[in-house]
Amino acid sequence: MLSIEDAKKAAASEGISEAMAPLSVFRILLKNPPLARELGNTLNMLLFQGNQLDARLRELIIMRIGWVTGSCYEWTQHWRVCMQLDIPEEVVLACRSWENADVLTDADRAVLRATDETLDSGRISPQTWAECAKHIKNDAELLEMVVAIGNWRLFSQLLLSLEVPLEEGVEAWAPDGLPAPRAPKG
């Protein structure tokens, strides 16, 4: 992993946001600056500039992927994002077992079902597409939903395979301490 100072220099040379450079994931990805740039551009679009998908739905997708795959880094980083977006804690925690949660909206359930289907089979069923289309306003937003699922699945795999650690001082997982079923042991 690059030092924070070296990561900032590499990020600047590739036009990557200075805010991303200190993150452990980018301190590792910046060992390949062009790759880090492209991944950073996708994240920037999905999170900040030009995105259309409702932020709550996007974050529920990310939290579900983080939980199902056991990606502590993904879950922990986006737990903080969810709190900044004022998504109620009980809604975020409901992503762990969403089928039985009564705090979720129909739109939440539709995108979580799409997420699970994509994780399980690599595709969204026609029934789930139809349900998502009831709650997501246009084709561009539906496309962004699929890209968001794929992007954060990719990041989950990167984070797990590269064993990306949380940043110093960041506490892992949800406040109730329940570990994900597939979280790496040790």
mmCIF file of the C-alpha atoms, coordinates in Angstrom:
data_MODEL
# 
_entry.id   MODEL 
# 
loop_
_atom_site.group_PDB 
_atom_site.id 
_atom_site.type_symbol 
_atom_site.label_atom_id 
_atom_site.label_alt_id 
_atom_site.label_comp_id 
_atom_site.label_asym_id 
_atom_site.label_entity_id 
_atom_site.label_seq_id 
_atom_site.pdbx_PDB_ins_code 
_atom_site.Cartn_x 
_atom_site.Cartn_y 
_atom_site.Cartn_z 
_atom_site.occupancy 
_atom_site.B_iso_or_equiv 
_atom_site.pdbx_formal_charge 
_atom_site.auth_seq_id 
_atom_site.auth_comp_id 
_atom_site.auth_asym_id 
_atom_site.auth_atom_id 
_atom_site.pdbx_PDB_model_num 
ATOM 1   C CA . MET A 1 1   ? 0.000   0.000   0.000   1.00 0.00 ? 1   MET A CA 1 
ATOM 2   C CA . LEU A 1 2   ? 1.318   3.441   -0.910  1.00 0.00 ? 2   LEU A CA 1 
ATOM 3   C CA . SER A 1 3   ? 1.907   6.027   1.772   1.00 0.00 ? 3   SER A CA 1 
ATOM 4   C CA . ILE A 1 4   ? -0.773  8.700   1.892   1.00 0.00 ? 4   ILE A CA 1 
ATOM 5   C CA . GLU A 1 5   ? 1.703   11.231  0.501   1.00 0.00 ? 5   GLU A CA 1 
ATOM 6   C CA . ASP A 1 6   ? 2.675   8.966   -2.440  1.00 0.00 ? 6   ASP A CA 1 
ATOM 7   C CA . ALA A 1 7   ? -0.994  8.172   -3.081  1.00 0.00 ? 7   ALA A CA 1 
ATOM 8   C CA . LYS A 1 8   ? -1.817  11.885  -3.217  1.00 0.00 ? 8   LYS A CA 1 
ATOM 9   C CA . LYS A 1 9   ? 0.985   12.465  -5.745  1.00 0.00 ? 9   LYS A CA 1 
ATOM 10  C CA . ALA A 1 10  ? -0.134  9.530   -7.910  1.00 0.00 ? 10  ALA A CA 1 
ATOM 11  C CA . ALA A 1 11  ? -3.770  10.645  -7.685  1.00 0.00 ? 11  ALA A CA 1 
ATOM 12  C CA . ALA A 1 12  ? -2.864  14.186  -8.720  1.00 0.00 ? 12  ALA A CA 1 
ATOM 13  C CA . SER A 1 13  ? -0.935  12.910  -11.749 1.00 0.00 ? 13  SER A CA 1 
ATOM 14  C CA . GLU A 1 14  ? -4.023  10.970  -12.890 1.00 0.00 ? 14  GLU A CA 1 
ATOM 15  C CA . GLY A 1 15  ? -6.625  13.625  -12.082 1.00 0.00 ? 15  GLY A CA 1 
ATOM 16  C CA . ILE A 1 16  ? -8.140  11.537  -9.276  1.00 0.00 ? 16  ILE A CA 1 
ATOM 17  C CA . SER A 1 17  ? -9.946  13.422  -6.526  1.00 0.00 ? 17  SER A CA 1 
ATOM 18  C CA . GLU A 1 18  ? -7.606  14.258  -3.666  1.00 0.00 ? 18  GLU A CA 1 
ATOM 19  C CA . ALA A 1 19  ? -10.316 13.015  -1.280  1.00 0.00 ? 19  ALA A CA 1 
ATOM 20  C CA . MET A 1 20  ? -9.979  9.465   -2.637  1.00 0.00 ? 20  MET A CA 1 
ATOM 21  C CA . ALA A 1 21  ? -6.186  9.221   -2.330  1.00 0.00 ? 21  ALA A CA 1 
ATOM 22  C CA . PRO A 1 22  ? -6.013  8.605   1.465   1.00 0.00 ? 22  PRO A CA 1 
ATOM 23  C CA . LEU A 1 23  ? -8.553  5.765   1.291   1.00 0.00 ? 23  LEU A CA 1 
ATOM 24  C CA . SER A 1 24  ? -6.896  2.379   1.726   1.00 0.00 ? 24  SER A CA 1 
ATOM 25  C CA . VAL A 1 25  ? -8.485  1.040   -1.445  1.00 0.00 ? 25  VAL A CA 1 
ATOM 26  C CA . PHE A 1 26  ? -6.979  3.840   -3.535  1.00 0.00 ? 26  PHE A CA 1 
ATOM 27  C CA . ARG A 1 27  ? -3.641  3.623   -1.754  1.00 0.00 ? 27  ARG A CA 1 
ATOM 28  C CA . ILE A 1 28  ? -3.521  0.093   -3.171  1.00 0.00 ? 28  ILE A CA 1 
ATOM 29  C CA . LEU A 1 29  ? -5.133  0.800   -6.563  1.00 0.00 ? 29  LEU A CA 1 
ATOM 30  C CA . LEU A 1 30  ? -2.766  3.708   -7.187  1.00 0.00 ? 30  LEU A CA 1 
ATOM 31  C CA . LYS A 1 31  ? 0.037   1.198   -7.660  1.00 0.00 ? 31  LYS A CA 1 
ATOM 32  C CA . ASN A 1 32  ? -1.527  1.109   -11.146 1.00 0.00 ? 32  ASN A CA 1 
ATOM 33  C CA . PRO A 1 33  ? -2.457  4.774   -11.653 1.00 0.00 ? 33  PRO A CA 1 
ATOM 34  C CA . PRO A 1 34  ? -4.331  4.430   -14.992 1.00 0.00 ? 34  PRO A CA 1 
ATOM 35  C CA . LEU A 1 35  ? -6.468  1.624   -13.547 1.00 0.00 ? 35  LEU A CA 1 
ATOM 36  C CA . ALA A 1 36  ? -7.131  3.650   -10.400 1.00 0.00 ? 36  ALA A CA 1 
ATOM 37  C CA . ARG A 1 37  ? -8.146  6.603   -12.593 1.00 0.00 ? 37  ARG A CA 1 
ATOM 38  C CA . GLU A 1 38  ? -10.704 4.592   -14.538 1.00 0.00 ? 38  GLU A CA 1 
ATOM 39  C CA . LEU A 1 39  ? -12.189 3.000   -11.425 1.00 0.00 ? 39  LEU A CA 1 
ATOM 40  C CA . GLY A 1 40  ? -12.205 6.411   -9.765  1.00 0.00 ? 40  GLY A CA 1 
ATOM 41  C CA . ASN A 1 41  ? -14.021 7.940   -12.740 1.00 0.00 ? 41  ASN A CA 1 
ATOM 42  C CA . THR A 1 42  ? -16.751 5.314   -12.490 1.00 0.00 ? 42  THR A CA 1 
ATOM 43  C CA . LEU A 1 43  ? -17.096 5.868   -8.742  1.00 0.00 ? 43  LEU A CA 1 
ATOM 44  C CA . ASN A 1 44  ? -17.179 9.623   -9.245  1.00 0.00 ? 44  ASN A CA 1 
ATOM 45  C CA . MET A 1 45  ? -20.004 9.321   -11.754 1.00 0.00 ? 45  MET A CA 1 
ATOM 46  C CA . LEU A 1 46  ? -22.044 6.872   -9.689  1.00 0.00 ? 46  LEU A CA 1 
ATOM 47  C CA . LEU A 1 47  ? -21.584 8.791   -6.444  1.00 0.00 ? 47  LEU A CA 1 
ATOM 48  C CA . PHE A 1 48  ? -21.244 12.464  -7.325  1.00 0.00 ? 48  PHE A CA 1 
ATOM 49  C CA . GLN A 1 49  ? -21.366 13.784  -10.882 1.00 0.00 ? 49  GLN A CA 1 
ATOM 50  C CA . GLY A 1 50  ? -24.029 12.838  -13.370 1.00 0.00 ? 50  GLY A CA 1 
ATOM 51  C CA . ASN A 1 51  ? -25.650 10.098  -11.344 1.00 0.00 ? 51  ASN A CA 1 
ATOM 52  C CA . GLN A 1 52  ? -29.407 9.688   -11.575 1.00 0.00 ? 52  GLN A CA 1 
ATOM 53  C CA . LEU A 1 53  ? -30.217 6.720   -9.353  1.00 0.00 ? 53  LEU A CA 1 
ATOM 54  C CA . ASP A 1 54  ? -31.705 7.724   -6.014  1.00 0.00 ? 54  ASP A CA 1 
ATOM 55  C CA . ALA A 1 55  ? -28.891 7.815   -3.424  1.00 0.00 ? 55  ALA A CA 1 
ATOM 56  C CA . ARG A 1 56  ? -30.885 5.749   -0.918  1.00 0.00 ? 56  ARG A CA 1 
ATOM 57  C CA . LEU A 1 57  ? -31.430 2.956   -3.450  1.00 0.00 ? 57  LEU A CA 1 
ATOM 58  C CA . ARG A 1 58  ? -27.771 3.061   -4.500  1.00 0.00 ? 58  ARG A CA 1 
ATOM 59  C CA . GLU A 1 59  ? -26.585 2.801   -0.914  1.00 0.00 ? 59  GLU A CA 1 
ATOM 60  C CA . LEU A 1 60  ? -28.963 -0.067  -0.139  1.00 0.00 ? 60  LEU A CA 1 
ATOM 61  C CA . ILE A 1 61  ? -27.526 -1.917  -3.149  1.00 0.00 ? 61  ILE A CA 1 
ATOM 62  C CA . ILE A 1 62  ? -24.002 -1.317  -1.854  1.00 0.00 ? 62  ILE A CA 1 
ATOM 63  C CA . MET A 1 63  ? -24.873 -2.362  1.688   1.00 0.00 ? 63  MET A CA 1 
ATOM 64  C CA . ARG A 1 64  ? -26.516 -5.559  0.469   1.00 0.00 ? 64  ARG A CA 1 
ATOM 65  C CA . ILE A 1 65  ? -23.476 -6.470  -1.634  1.00 0.00 ? 65  ILE A CA 1 
ATOM 66  C CA . GLY A 1 66  ? -21.133 -5.672  1.238   1.00 0.00 ? 66  GLY A CA 1 
ATOM 67  C CA . TRP A 1 67  ? -23.178 -7.868  3.561   1.00 0.00 ? 67  TRP A CA 1 
ATOM 68  C CA . VAL A 1 68  ? -23.697 -10.823 1.213   1.00 0.00 ? 68  VAL A CA 1 
ATOM 69  C CA . THR A 1 69  ? -20.051 -10.936 0.137   1.00 0.00 ? 69  THR A CA 1 
ATOM 70  C CA . GLY A 1 70  ? -18.660 -10.285 3.598   1.00 0.00 ? 70  GLY A CA 1 
ATOM 71  C CA . SER A 1 71  ? -16.766 -7.173  2.507   1.00 0.00 ? 71  SER A CA 1 
ATOM 72  C CA . CYS A 1 72  ? -16.097 -5.403  5.788   1.00 0.00 ? 72  CYS A CA 1 
ATOM 73  C CA . TYR A 1 73  ? -14.504 -2.443  4.002   1.00 0.00 ? 73  TYR A CA 1 
ATOM 74  C CA . GLU A 1 74  ? -17.451 -1.919  1.659   1.00 0.00 ? 74  GLU A CA 1 
ATOM 75  C CA . TRP A 1 75  ? -20.028 -2.258  4.436   1.00 0.00 ? 75  TRP A CA 1 
ATOM 76  C CA . THR A 1 76  ? -18.119 -0.001  6.824   1.00 0.00 ? 76  THR A CA 1 
ATOM 77  C CA . GLN A 1 77  ? -17.368 2.789   4.341   1.00 0.00 ? 77  GLN A CA 1 
ATOM 78  C CA . HIS A 1 78  ? -20.906 2.903   3.040   1.00 0.00 ? 78  HIS A CA 1 
ATOM 79  C CA . TRP A 1 79  ? -22.439 2.590   6.509   1.00 0.00 ? 79  TRP A CA 1 
ATOM 80  C CA . ARG A 1 80  ? -20.935 6.025   7.071   1.00 0.00 ? 80  ARG A CA 1 
ATOM 81  C CA . VAL A 1 81  ? -22.311 7.279   3.735   1.00 0.00 ? 81  VAL A CA 1 
ATOM 82  C CA . CYS A 1 82  ? -25.775 6.002   4.678   1.00 0.00 ? 82  CYS A CA 1 
ATOM 83  C CA . MET A 1 83  ? -25.621 7.865   7.978   1.00 0.00 ? 83  MET A CA 1 
ATOM 84  C CA . GLN A 1 84  ? -24.555 11.064  6.157   1.00 0.00 ? 84  GLN A CA 1 
ATOM 85  C CA . LEU A 1 85  ? -27.557 10.643  3.837   1.00 0.00 ? 85  LEU A CA 1 
ATOM 86  C CA . ASP A 1 86  ? -29.860 10.249  6.871   1.00 0.00 ? 86  ASP A CA 1 
ATOM 87  C CA . ILE A 1 87  ? -30.907 6.751   5.872   1.00 0.00 ? 87  ILE A CA 1 
ATOM 88  C CA . PRO A 1 88  ? -32.291 5.331   9.128   1.00 0.00 ? 88  PRO A CA 1 
ATOM 89  C CA . GLU A 1 89  ? -30.042 2.796   10.819  1.00 0.00 ? 89  GLU A CA 1 
ATOM 90  C CA . GLU A 1 90  ? -32.854 0.235   10.940  1.00 0.00 ? 90  GLU A CA 1 
ATOM 91  C CA . VAL A 1 91  ? -33.274 0.513   7.155   1.00 0.00 ? 91  VAL A CA 1 
ATOM 92  C CA . VAL A 1 92  ? -29.568 -0.076  6.561   1.00 0.00 ? 92  VAL A CA 1 
ATOM 93  C CA . LEU A 1 93  ? -29.516 -3.025  8.957   1.00 0.00 ? 93  LEU A CA 1 
ATOM 94  C CA . ALA A 1 94  ? -32.587 -4.433  7.189   1.00 0.00 ? 94  ALA A CA 1 
ATOM 95  C CA . CYS A 1 95  ? -30.410 -4.999  4.093   1.00 0.00 ? 95  CYS A CA 1 
ATOM 96  C CA . ARG A 1 96  ? -28.995 -8.049  5.853   1.00 0.00 ? 96  ARG A CA 1 
ATOM 97  C CA . SER A 1 97  ? -32.313 -9.898  5.779   1.00 0.00 ? 97  SER A CA 1 
ATOM 98  C CA . TRP A 1 98  ? -34.459 -7.661  3.627   1.00 0.00 ? 98  TRP A CA 1 
ATOM 99  C CA . GLU A 1 99  ? -37.090 -10.235 2.689   1.00 0.00 ? 99  GLU A CA 1 
ATOM 100 C CA . ASN A 1 100 ? -38.420 -10.162 6.267   1.00 0.00 ? 100 ASN A CA 1 
ATOM 101 C CA . ALA A 1 101 ? -37.967 -6.455  7.015   1.00 0.00 ? 101 ALA A CA 1 
ATOM 102 C CA . ASP A 1 102 ? -41.012 -4.229  7.413   1.00 0.00 ? 102 ASP A CA 1 
ATOM 103 C CA . VAL A 1 103 ? -39.056 -0.931  7.344   1.00 0.00 ? 103 VAL A CA 1 
ATOM 104 C CA . LEU A 1 104 ? -38.285 -1.101  3.614   1.00 0.00 ? 104 LEU A CA 1 
ATOM 105 C CA . THR A 1 105 ? -40.274 0.506   0.816   1.00 0.00 ? 105 THR A CA 1 
ATOM 106 C CA . ASP A 1 106 ? -41.420 -1.356  -2.289  1.00 0.00 ? 106 ASP A CA 1 
ATOM 107 C CA . ALA A 1 107 ? -38.664 0.433   -4.237  1.00 0.00 ? 107 ALA A CA 1 
ATOM 108 C CA . ASP A 1 108 ? -36.082 -0.719  -1.677  1.00 0.00 ? 108 ASP A CA 1 
ATOM 109 C CA . ARG A 1 109 ? -37.297 -4.302  -1.999  1.00 0.00 ? 109 ARG A CA 1 
ATOM 110 C CA . ALA A 1 110 ? -37.226 -4.189  -5.799  1.00 0.00 ? 110 ALA A CA 1 
ATOM 111 C CA . VAL A 1 111 ? -33.598 -3.053  -6.005  1.00 0.00 ? 111 VAL A CA 1 
ATOM 112 C CA . LEU A 1 112 ? -32.527 -5.447  -3.258  1.00 0.00 ? 112 LEU A CA 1 
ATOM 113 C CA . ARG A 1 113 ? -34.177 -8.308  -5.151  1.00 0.00 ? 113 ARG A CA 1 
ATOM 114 C CA . ALA A 1 114 ? -32.390 -7.163  -8.340  1.00 0.00 ? 114 ALA A CA 1 
ATOM 115 C CA . THR A 1 115 ? -29.125 -7.092  -6.389  1.00 0.00 ? 115 THR A CA 1 
ATOM 116 C CA . ASP A 1 116 ? -29.605 -10.593 -5.005  1.00 0.00 ? 116 ASP A CA 1 
ATOM 117 C CA . GLU A 1 117 ? -30.596 -12.004 -8.385  1.00 0.00 ? 117 GLU A CA 1 
ATOM 118 C CA . THR A 1 118 ? -27.514 -10.461 -9.978  1.00 0.00 ? 118 THR A CA 1 
ATOM 119 C CA . LEU A 1 119 ? -25.266 -11.818 -7.237  1.00 0.00 ? 119 LEU A CA 1 
ATOM 120 C CA . ASP A 1 120 ? -26.882 -15.266 -7.468  1.00 0.00 ? 120 ASP A CA 1 
ATOM 121 C CA . SER A 1 121 ? -27.299 -15.756 -11.212 1.00 0.00 ? 121 SER A CA 1 
ATOM 122 C CA . GLY A 1 122 ? -25.648 -12.818 -12.938 1.00 0.00 ? 122 GLY A CA 1 
ATOM 123 C CA . ARG A 1 123 ? -28.925 -11.414 -14.230 1.00 0.00 ? 123 ARG A CA 1 
ATOM 124 C CA . ILE A 1 124 ? -32.180 -9.768  -13.218 1.00 0.00 ? 124 ILE A CA 1 
ATOM 125 C CA . SER A 1 125 ? -35.361 -11.724 -13.908 1.00 0.00 ? 125 SER A CA 1 
ATOM 126 C CA . PRO A 1 126 ? -38.127 -10.216 -16.080 1.00 0.00 ? 126 PRO A CA 1 
ATOM 127 C CA . GLN A 1 127 ? -40.416 -10.079 -13.031 1.00 0.00 ? 127 GLN A CA 1 
ATOM 128 C CA . THR A 1 128 ? -37.881 -8.114  -11.007 1.00 0.00 ? 128 THR A CA 1 
ATOM 129 C CA . TRP A 1 129 ? -37.150 -5.804  -13.963 1.00 0.00 ? 129 TRP A CA 1 
ATOM 130 C CA . ALA A 1 130 ? -40.856 -5.017  -14.117 1.00 0.00 ? 130 ALA A CA 1 
ATOM 131 C CA . GLU A 1 131 ? -40.951 -4.333  -10.380 1.00 0.00 ? 131 GLU A CA 1 
ATOM 132 C CA . CYS A 1 132 ? -37.895 -2.065  -10.581 1.00 0.00 ? 132 CYS A CA 1 
ATOM 133 C CA . ALA A 1 133 ? -39.434 -0.190  -13.521 1.00 0.00 ? 133 ALA A CA 1 
ATOM 134 C CA . LYS A 1 134 ? -42.454 0.668   -11.337 1.00 0.00 ? 134 LYS A CA 1 
ATOM 135 C CA . HIS A 1 135 ? -40.215 2.564   -8.923  1.00 0.00 ? 135 HIS A CA 1 
ATOM 136 C CA . ILE A 1 136 ? -37.307 3.807   -11.017 1.00 0.00 ? 136 ILE A CA 1 
ATOM 137 C CA . LYS A 1 137 ? -38.336 6.642   -13.281 1.00 0.00 ? 137 LYS A CA 1 
ATOM 138 C CA . ASN A 1 138 ? -36.512 5.980   -16.564 1.00 0.00 ? 138 ASN A CA 1 
ATOM 139 C CA . ASP A 1 139 ? -34.261 3.695   -18.582 1.00 0.00 ? 139 ASP A CA 1 
ATOM 140 C CA . ALA A 1 140 ? -31.130 5.709   -17.785 1.00 0.00 ? 140 ALA A CA 1 
ATOM 141 C CA . GLU A 1 141 ? -31.739 5.219   -14.073 1.00 0.00 ? 141 GLU A CA 1 
ATOM 142 C CA . LEU A 1 142 ? -32.450 1.497   -14.550 1.00 0.00 ? 142 LEU A CA 1 
ATOM 143 C CA . LEU A 1 143 ? -29.174 1.163   -16.447 1.00 0.00 ? 143 LEU A CA 1 
ATOM 144 C CA . GLU A 1 144 ? -27.371 2.985   -13.660 1.00 0.00 ? 144 GLU A CA 1 
ATOM 145 C CA . MET A 1 145 ? -28.892 0.544   -11.151 1.00 0.00 ? 145 MET A CA 1 
ATOM 146 C CA . VAL A 1 146 ? -27.355 -2.392  -13.046 1.00 0.00 ? 146 VAL A CA 1 
ATOM 147 C CA . VAL A 1 147 ? -23.994 -0.633  -13.340 1.00 0.00 ? 147 VAL A CA 1 
ATOM 148 C CA . ALA A 1 148 ? -24.090 0.184   -9.614  1.00 0.00 ? 148 ALA A CA 1 
ATOM 149 C CA . ILE A 1 149 ? -24.689 -3.479  -8.778  1.00 0.00 ? 149 ILE A CA 1 
ATOM 150 C CA . GLY A 1 150 ? -21.822 -4.522  -11.042 1.00 0.00 ? 150 GLY A CA 1 
ATOM 151 C CA . ASN A 1 151 ? -19.486 -1.788  -9.823  1.00 0.00 ? 151 ASN A CA 1 
ATOM 152 C CA . TRP A 1 152 ? -19.870 -2.530  -6.144  1.00 0.00 ? 152 TRP A CA 1 
ATOM 153 C CA . ARG A 1 153 ? -19.692 -6.266  -6.773  1.00 0.00 ? 153 ARG A CA 1 
ATOM 154 C CA . LEU A 1 154 ? -16.383 -5.576  -8.525  1.00 0.00 ? 154 LEU A CA 1 
ATOM 155 C CA . PHE A 1 155 ? -15.217 -3.454  -5.609  1.00 0.00 ? 155 PHE A CA 1 
ATOM 156 C CA . SER A 1 156 ? -16.273 -6.137  -3.145  1.00 0.00 ? 156 SER A CA 1 
ATOM 157 C CA . GLN A 1 157 ? -14.112 -8.660  -5.002  1.00 0.00 ? 157 GLN A CA 1 
ATOM 158 C CA . LEU A 1 158 ? -11.182 -6.232  -5.134  1.00 0.00 ? 158 LEU A CA 1 
ATOM 159 C CA . LEU A 1 159 ? -11.477 -5.376  -1.461  1.00 0.00 ? 159 LEU A CA 1 
ATOM 160 C CA . LEU A 1 160 ? -11.640 -9.015  -0.406  1.00 0.00 ? 160 LEU A CA 1 
ATOM 161 C CA . SER A 1 161 ? -8.966  -10.332 -2.772  1.00 0.00 ? 161 SER A CA 1 
ATOM 162 C CA . LEU A 1 162 ? -6.524  -7.524  -2.017  1.00 0.00 ? 162 LEU A CA 1 
ATOM 163 C CA . GLU A 1 163 ? -7.364  -7.686  1.706   1.00 0.00 ? 163 GLU A CA 1 
ATOM 164 C CA . VAL A 1 164 ? -7.832  -3.932  1.838   1.00 0.00 ? 164 VAL A CA 1 
ATOM 165 C CA . PRO A 1 165 ? -7.732  -2.795  5.467   1.00 0.00 ? 165 PRO A CA 1 
ATOM 166 C CA . LEU A 1 166 ? -9.956  -0.153  6.966   1.00 0.00 ? 166 LEU A CA 1 
ATOM 167 C CA . GLU A 1 167 ? -8.337  3.213   7.491   1.00 0.00 ? 167 GLU A CA 1 
ATOM 168 C CA . GLU A 1 168 ? -6.711  3.820   10.851  1.00 0.00 ? 168 GLU A CA 1 
ATOM 169 C CA . GLY A 1 169 ? -9.297  4.686   13.495  1.00 0.00 ? 169 GLY A CA 1 
ATOM 170 C CA . VAL A 1 170 ? -12.290 3.381   11.507  1.00 0.00 ? 170 VAL A CA 1 
ATOM 171 C CA . GLU A 1 171 ? -14.383 0.845   13.408  1.00 0.00 ? 171 GLU A CA 1 
ATOM 172 C CA . ALA A 1 172 ? -15.758 -2.137  11.468  1.00 0.00 ? 172 ALA A CA 1 
ATOM 173 C CA . TRP A 1 173 ? -19.318 -3.312  10.828  1.00 0.00 ? 173 TRP A CA 1 
ATOM 174 C CA . ALA A 1 174 ? -22.634 -2.250  12.138  1.00 0.00 ? 174 ALA A CA 1 
ATOM 175 C CA . PRO A 1 175 ? -23.148 -0.987  15.677  1.00 0.00 ? 175 PRO A CA 1 
ATOM 176 C CA . ASP A 1 176 ? -24.873 -4.200  16.737  1.00 0.00 ? 176 ASP A CA 1 
ATOM 177 C CA . GLY A 1 177 ? -21.685 -6.180  16.004  1.00 0.00 ? 177 GLY A CA 1 
ATOM 178 C CA . LEU A 1 178 ? -23.383 -8.940  13.995  1.00 0.00 ? 178 LEU A CA 1 
ATOM 179 C CA . PRO A 1 179 ? -20.816 -10.284 11.501  1.00 0.00 ? 179 PRO A CA 1 
ATOM 180 C CA . ALA A 1 180 ? -21.752 -11.070 7.918   1.00 0.00 ? 180 ALA A CA 1 
ATOM 181 C CA . PRO A 1 181 ? -22.150 -14.795 7.278   1.00 0.00 ? 181 PRO A CA 1 
ATOM 182 C CA . ARG A 1 182 ? -19.402 -14.756 4.622   1.00 0.00 ? 182 ARG A CA 1 
ATOM 183 C CA . ALA A 1 183 ? -17.059 -12.321 6.356   1.00 0.00 ? 183 ALA A CA 1 
ATOM 184 C CA . PRO A 1 184 ? -13.460 -13.554 6.310   1.00 0.00 ? 184 PRO A CA 1 
ATOM 185 C CA . LYS A 1 185 ? -12.423 -15.049 9.644   1.00 0.00 ? 185 LYS A CA 1 
ATOM 186 C CA . GLY A 1 186 ? -9.437  -13.845 11.588  1.00 0.00 ? 186 GLY A CA 1 
# 
